[in-house]
Amino acid sequence: MPEAAADLIFWIAFACCAIAQLAIIRSVLLVTPLESRTEPMPISRRATEVAWAVLPAVILGIVFWMTWRAMHTHILGASLVAMVSR
């Protein structure tokens, strides 16, 4: 596969996942309590929900970073060789 096509697919996938993760985090942070509930949501439960929404986003970011590095190791390696050979 040409490198330009692989990069395009990577950035499209990144954008789709980023939009989805932001929507998930937004929905957790902006949740409105049900009208029938009289007591507010406990802080610890809310913190757990936020953590379980943010944790996958962080892991996905790490996976994307590692994928980008793997896709561009030949470029990074060539620039390191050029810097060392100076």
DSSP file (Angstrom, degrees, kcal/mol; ACC not computed):
  #  RESIDUE AA STRUCTURE BP1 BP2  ACC     N-H-->O    O-->H-N    N-H-->O    O-->H-N    TCO  KAPPA ALPHA  PHI   PSI    X-CA   Y-CA   Z-CA
    1    1 A M              0   0    0      0, 0.0     5,-0.0     0, 0.0     0, 0.0   0.000 360.0 360.0 360.0 134.4    0.0    0.0    0.0
    2    2 A P     >  -     0   0    0      0, 0.0     4,-2.2     0, 0.0     3,-0.2  -0.309 360.0-123.6 -61.0 145.8    1.4    3.4   -0.8
    3    3 A E  H  > S+     0   0    0      1,-0.2     4,-2.5     2,-0.2     5,-0.2   0.864 110.2  55.4 -61.1 -37.4    2.5    5.4    2.2
    4    4 A A  H  > S+     0   0    0      1,-0.2     4,-2.2     2,-0.2    -1,-0.2   0.895 108.7  47.7 -64.3 -39.2    0.2    8.3    1.3
    5    5 A A  H  > S+     0   0    0     -3,-0.2     4,-2.5     2,-0.2    -2,-0.2   0.910 111.5  50.2 -67.8 -41.5   -2.8    6.0    1.3
    6    6 A A  H  X S+     0   0    0     -4,-2.2     4,-2.5     1,-0.2    -2,-0.2   0.909 111.3  49.0 -62.8 -41.5   -1.9    4.4    4.6
    7    7 A D  H  X S+     0   0    0     -4,-2.5     4,-2.6     2,-0.2     5,-0.2   0.908 110.6  50.7 -63.8 -41.6   -1.4    7.9    6.1
    8    8 A L  H  X S+     0   0    0     -4,-2.2     4,-2.1     2,-0.2    -2,-0.2   0.931 112.1  46.2 -62.3 -45.9   -4.8    9.0    4.8
    9    9 A I  H  X S+     0   0    0     -4,-2.5     4,-2.5     1,-0.2    -1,-0.2   0.905 112.2  52.3 -62.8 -41.6   -6.5    5.9    6.2
   10   10 A F  H  X S+     0   0    0     -4,-2.5     4,-2.6     1,-0.2    -2,-0.2   0.942 111.6  44.5 -59.6 -49.1   -4.7    6.4    9.6
   11   11 A W  H  X S+     0   0    0     -4,-2.6     4,-2.3     2,-0.2    -1,-0.2   0.824 112.4  51.9 -70.8 -30.5   -5.8   10.0    9.9
   12   12 A I  H  X S+     0   0    0     -4,-2.1     4,-2.4    -5,-0.2    -1,-0.2   0.934 112.6  45.8 -66.6 -45.4   -9.4    9.2    8.9
   13   13 A A  H  X S+     0   0    0     -4,-2.5     4,-2.5     1,-0.2     5,-0.2   0.905 112.6  51.4 -62.3 -41.4   -9.5    6.5   11.5
   14   14 A F  H  X S+     0   0    0     -4,-2.6     4,-2.7    -5,-0.2    -1,-0.2   0.928 110.7  47.8 -60.8 -46.2   -8.0    8.8   14.1
   15   15 A A  H  X S+     0   0    0     -4,-2.3     4,-2.4     2,-0.2    -2,-0.2   0.914 112.5  48.4 -63.6 -43.5  -10.5   11.5   13.4
   16   16 A C  H  X S+     0   0    0     -4,-2.4     4,-2.3     1,-0.2    -1,-0.2   0.929 114.8  45.0 -62.7 -45.3  -13.5    9.1   13.6
   17   17 A C  H  X S+     0   0    0     -4,-2.5     4,-2.8     2,-0.2     5,-0.2   0.891 112.5  51.6 -67.0 -39.0  -12.2    7.6   16.9
   18   18 A A  H  X S+     0   0    0     -4,-2.7     4,-2.5    -5,-0.2    -2,-0.2   0.918 110.9  47.6 -64.3 -42.8  -11.4   11.0   18.4
   19   19 A I  H  X S+     0   0    0     -4,-2.4     4,-2.1     2,-0.2    -2,-0.2   0.923 113.8  47.9 -63.3 -43.4  -14.9   12.3   17.5
   20   20 A A  H  X S+     0   0    0     -4,-2.3     4,-2.2     2,-0.2    -2,-0.2   0.920 112.8  47.7 -63.9 -44.0  -16.5    9.2   19.0
   21   21 A Q  H  X S+     0   0    0     -4,-2.8     4,-2.7     1,-0.2     5,-0.2   0.900 111.1  50.8 -65.9 -40.2  -14.4    9.4   22.2
   22   22 A L  H  X S+     0   0    0     -4,-2.5     4,-2.6    -5,-0.2    -1,-0.2   0.889 109.9  50.9 -63.5 -37.7  -15.2   13.1   22.6
   23   23 A A  H  X S+     0   0    0     -4,-2.1     4,-2.3     2,-0.2    -2,-0.2   0.899 111.1  48.6 -65.4 -39.9  -18.9   12.3   22.3
   24   24 A I  H  X S+     0   0    0     -4,-2.2     4,-1.7     2,-0.2    -2,-0.2   0.947 114.1  44.8 -64.6 -48.1  -18.7    9.6   24.9
   25   25 A I  H  X S+     0   0    0     -4,-2.7     4,-2.5     1,-0.2     5,-0.2   0.905 113.2  51.5 -63.5 -41.3  -16.8   11.8   27.3
   26   26 A R  H  X S+     0   0    0     -4,-2.6     4,-2.5    -5,-0.2    -1,-0.2   0.909 108.2  51.5 -61.6 -42.1  -19.2   14.7   26.7
   27   27 A S  H  < S+     0   0    0     -4,-2.3    -1,-0.2     1,-0.2    -2,-0.2   0.844 111.9  46.9 -66.9 -31.7  -22.2   12.5   27.3
   28   28 A V  H >< S+     0   0    0     -4,-1.7     3,-0.8     1,-0.2    -1,-0.2   0.905 116.1  43.8 -73.9 -41.3  -20.7   11.3   30.7
   29   29 A L  H 3< S+     0   0    0     -4,-2.5    -2,-0.2     1,-0.2    -3,-0.2   0.829 117.4  44.2 -73.9 -31.6  -19.8   14.9   31.8
   30   30 A L  T 3< S+     0   0    0     -4,-2.5    -1,-0.2    -5,-0.2    -2,-0.1   0.063  78.4 143.8-103.8  25.2  -23.1   16.5   30.7
   31   31 A V    <   -     0   0    0     -3,-0.8    -3,-0.1     1,-0.1    -4,-0.0  -0.413  40.4-144.9 -66.1 136.8  -25.5   13.9   32.0
   32   32 A T        -     0   0    0     -2,-0.1     3,-0.1     1,-0.0    -2,-0.1  -0.878  19.9-115.7-103.3 135.1  -28.7   15.3   33.4
   33   33 A P        -     0   0    0      0, 0.0     2,-0.1     0, 0.0    -1,-0.0  -0.312  34.9 -99.5 -67.6 151.6  -30.2   13.6   36.4
   34   34 A L    >   -     0   0    0      1,-0.1     3,-0.9     2,-0.0     0, 0.0  -0.412  25.0-127.3 -67.2 145.9  -33.6   12.0   36.0
   35   35 A E  T 3  S+     0   0    0      1,-0.2    -1,-0.1    -2,-0.1     0, 0.0   0.798 106.9  60.1 -65.1 -28.3  -36.5   14.1   37.3
   36   36 A S  T 3  S+     0   0    0      2,-0.0     2,-0.4     0, 0.0    -1,-0.2   0.707  85.2  91.3 -76.5 -18.5  -37.8   11.3   39.4
   37   37 A R    <   -     0   0    0     -3,-0.9     4,-0.1     1,-0.2     0, 0.0  -0.619  51.2-175.9 -79.2 131.9  -34.5   11.1   41.4
   38   38 A T        +     0   0    0     -2,-0.4    -1,-0.2     2,-0.1    -2,-0.0   0.774  66.3  61.9 -96.2 -30.7  -34.6   13.2   44.5
   39   39 A E  S    S-     0   0    0      1,-0.1     2,-0.0     3,-0.0    -2,-0.0  -0.735  88.4-113.5 -97.1 146.7  -31.0   12.7   45.7
   40   40 A P        -     0   0    0      0, 0.0    -2,-0.1     0, 0.0    -1,-0.1  -0.293  42.2 -86.2 -72.5 161.8  -28.0   13.7   43.6
   41   41 A M        -     0   0    0      1,-0.1     5,-0.0    -4,-0.1    -4,-0.0  -0.473  52.3-104.0 -67.1 134.2  -25.7   11.1   42.1
   42   42 A P     >  -     0   0    0      0, 0.0     4,-2.0     0, 0.0     3,-0.2  -0.295  23.0-126.6 -60.2 144.2  -22.9   10.2   44.5
   43   43 A I  H  > S+     0   0    0      1,-0.2     4,-2.7     2,-0.2     5,-0.2   0.890 107.5  54.5 -59.6 -42.1  -19.5   11.7   43.8
   44   44 A S  H  > S+     0   0    0      1,-0.2     4,-1.9     2,-0.2    -1,-0.2   0.877 108.1  48.8 -64.9 -36.5  -17.7    8.4   43.8
   45   45 A R  H  > S+     0   0    0      2,-0.2     4,-2.2     1,-0.2    -1,-0.2   0.906 112.0  48.9 -68.3 -40.6  -20.1    6.9   41.2
   46   46 A R  H  X S+     0   0    0     -4,-2.0     4,-2.4     2,-0.2    -2,-0.2   0.911 110.2  51.2 -64.8 -41.9  -19.7    9.9   39.0
   47   47 A A  H  X S+     0   0    0     -4,-2.7     4,-2.6     1,-0.2    -1,-0.2   0.889 109.5  51.2 -62.5 -38.7  -15.9    9.8   39.2
   48   48 A T  H  X S+     0   0    0     -4,-1.9     4,-2.5    -5,-0.2    -1,-0.2   0.916 109.8  49.2 -64.7 -42.8  -16.0    6.1   38.3
   49   49 A E  H  X S+     0   0    0     -4,-2.2     4,-0.9     2,-0.2    -2,-0.2   0.907 112.4  47.7 -63.2 -41.6  -18.1    6.8   35.2
   50   50 A V  H >X S+     0   0    0     -4,-2.4     4,-2.4     2,-0.2     3,-0.6   0.920 111.6  50.7 -65.1 -43.0  -15.8    9.6   34.1
   51   51 A A  H 3X S+     0   0    0     -4,-2.6     4,-2.8     1,-0.2    -2,-0.2   0.911 109.1  50.4 -61.5 -42.5  -12.8    7.4   34.7
   52   52 A W  H 3< S+     0   0    0     -4,-2.5    -1,-0.2     1,-0.2    -2,-0.2   0.651 113.4  47.2 -72.9 -13.8  -14.3    4.6   32.6
   53   53 A A  H <X S+     0   0    0     -4,-0.9     4,-0.6    -3,-0.6    -2,-0.2   0.797 117.2  40.9 -89.2 -35.1  -15.0    7.1   29.8
   54   54 A V  H  X S+     0   0    0     -4,-2.4     4,-2.3     2,-0.2     5,-0.2   0.859 104.0  66.0 -82.0 -36.7  -11.5    8.6   29.9
   55   55 A L  H  X S+     0   0    0     -4,-2.8     4,-2.5     1,-0.2     5,-0.2   0.910 101.5  47.2 -56.2 -48.7   -9.5    5.4   30.3
   56   56 A P  H  > S+     0   0    0      0, 0.0     4,-2.7     0, 0.0    -1,-0.2   0.868 110.6  54.4 -61.6 -33.2  -10.4    4.0   26.9
   57   57 A A  H  X S+     0   0    0     -4,-0.6     4,-2.1     2,-0.2    -2,-0.2   0.911 109.7  46.6 -65.1 -41.3   -9.6    7.3   25.2
   58   58 A V  H  X S+     0   0    0     -4,-2.3     4,-2.1     2,-0.2    -1,-0.2   0.929 113.8  47.8 -65.7 -45.0   -6.2    7.3   26.8
   59   59 A I  H  X S+     0   0    0     -4,-2.5     4,-2.4     1,-0.2    -2,-0.2   0.913 111.5  50.7 -63.3 -41.9   -5.5    3.7   25.7
   60   60 A L  H  X S+     0   0    0     -4,-2.7     4,-2.6     1,-0.2    -1,-0.2   0.887 108.2  53.1 -63.0 -38.4   -6.8    4.5   22.2
   61   61 A G  H  X S+     0   0    0     -4,-2.1     4,-2.4     2,-0.2    -1,-0.2   0.902 109.2  48.8 -61.7 -40.9   -4.4    7.5   22.1
   62   62 A I  H  X S+     0   0    0     -4,-2.1     4,-2.7     2,-0.2     5,-0.2   0.912 110.8  50.5 -64.8 -42.6   -1.5    5.3   23.0
   63   63 A V  H  X S+     0   0    0     -4,-2.4     4,-2.4     1,-0.2    -2,-0.2   0.921 111.7  47.7 -62.4 -43.8   -2.5    2.7   20.4
   64   64 A F  H  X S+     0   0    0     -4,-2.6     4,-2.6     2,-0.2    -2,-0.2   0.908 112.0  49.9 -63.7 -41.1   -2.7    5.4   17.7
   65   65 A W  H  X S+     0   0    0     -4,-2.4     4,-2.3     2,-0.2    -2,-0.2   0.924 112.6  46.5 -63.1 -44.3    0.7    6.8   18.8
   66   66 A M  H  X S+     0   0    0     -4,-2.7     4,-2.3     2,-0.2    -1,-0.2   0.878 112.7  50.8 -66.0 -37.0    2.3    3.4   18.7
   67   67 A T  H  X S+     0   0    0     -4,-2.4     4,-2.3    -5,-0.2    -2,-0.2   0.925 110.0  49.2 -65.2 -44.2    0.7    2.7   15.3
   68   68 A W  H  X S+     0   0    0     -4,-2.6     4,-1.4     1,-0.2    -2,-0.2   0.914 111.6  49.4 -62.0 -42.3    2.0    6.0   13.8
   69   69 A R  H  < S+     0   0    0     -4,-2.3     3,-0.2     1,-0.2    -1,-0.2   0.914 111.1  49.3 -62.1 -42.5    5.5    5.3   15.1
   70   70 A A  H >< S+     0   0    0     -4,-2.3     3,-0.7     1,-0.2     4,-0.2   0.867 110.6  51.0 -65.4 -35.6    5.4    1.8   13.6
   71   71 A M  H 3< S+     0   0    0     -4,-2.3    -1,-0.2     1,-0.2    -2,-0.2   0.784 119.2  36.5 -70.3 -26.5    4.2    3.2   10.3
   72   72 A H  T 3X S+     0   0    0     -4,-1.4     4,-2.6    -3,-0.2     5,-0.2   0.100  77.1 112.5-116.9  22.3    7.0    5.8   10.2
   73   73 A T  H <> S+     0   0    0     -3,-0.7     4,-3.3     1,-0.2     5,-0.2   0.868  78.4  55.6 -64.7 -34.3   10.0    4.0   11.7
   74   74 A H  H  > S+     0   0    0     -4,-0.2     4,-1.8     2,-0.2    -1,-0.2   0.868 111.0  44.7 -66.7 -33.7   11.8    4.0    8.4
   75   75 A I  H  > S+     0   0    0     -3,-0.2     4,-2.1     2,-0.2    -2,-0.2   0.928 117.0  44.3 -72.6 -46.1   11.5    7.8    8.3
   76   76 A L  H  X S+     0   0    0     -4,-2.6     4,-2.0     1,-0.2    -2,-0.2   0.909 114.6  49.9 -64.8 -41.8   12.5    8.3   11.9
   77   77 A G  H  X S+     0   0    0     -4,-3.3     4,-2.3    -5,-0.2    -1,-0.2   0.902 109.9  50.5 -63.6 -41.6   15.3    5.8   11.6
   78   78 A A  H  X S+     0   0    0     -4,-1.8     4,-2.2    -5,-0.2    -1,-0.2   0.886 110.6  49.0 -64.7 -39.3   16.7    7.6    8.4
   79   79 A S  H  X S+     0   0    0     -4,-2.1     4,-1.9     2,-0.2    -1,-0.2   0.863 111.0  50.3 -71.1 -33.3   16.6   11.0   10.1
   80   80 A L  H  X S+     0   0    0     -4,-2.0     4,-2.3     2,-0.2    -2,-0.2   0.902 110.6  49.4 -68.4 -39.9   18.4    9.5   13.2
   81   81 A V  H  X S+     0   0    0     -4,-2.3     4,-2.2     1,-0.2    -2,-0.2   0.907 111.0  50.2 -63.9 -40.6   21.1    8.0   10.9
   82   82 A A  H  < S+     0   0    0     -4,-2.2     4,-0.5     1,-0.2    -1,-0.2   0.886 111.5  48.4 -65.1 -37.5   21.5   11.3    9.1
   83   83 A M  H >< S+     0   0    0     -4,-1.9     3,-0.6     1,-0.2    -2,-0.2   0.888 113.6  46.2 -70.3 -38.0   21.9   13.1   12.4
   84   84 A V  H 3< S+     0   0    0     -4,-2.3    -2,-0.2     1,-0.2    -1,-0.2   0.851 107.8  56.6 -72.7 -34.5   24.5   10.7   13.8
   85   85 A S  T 3<        0   0    0     -4,-2.2    -1,-0.2     1,-0.3    -2,-0.2   0.568 360.0 360.0 -77.8  -6.9   26.5   10.6   10.5
   86   86 A R    <         0   0    0     -3,-0.6    -1,-0.3    -4,-0.5    -2,-0.1   0.496 360.0 360.0 -69.1 360.0   27.0   14.4   10.6
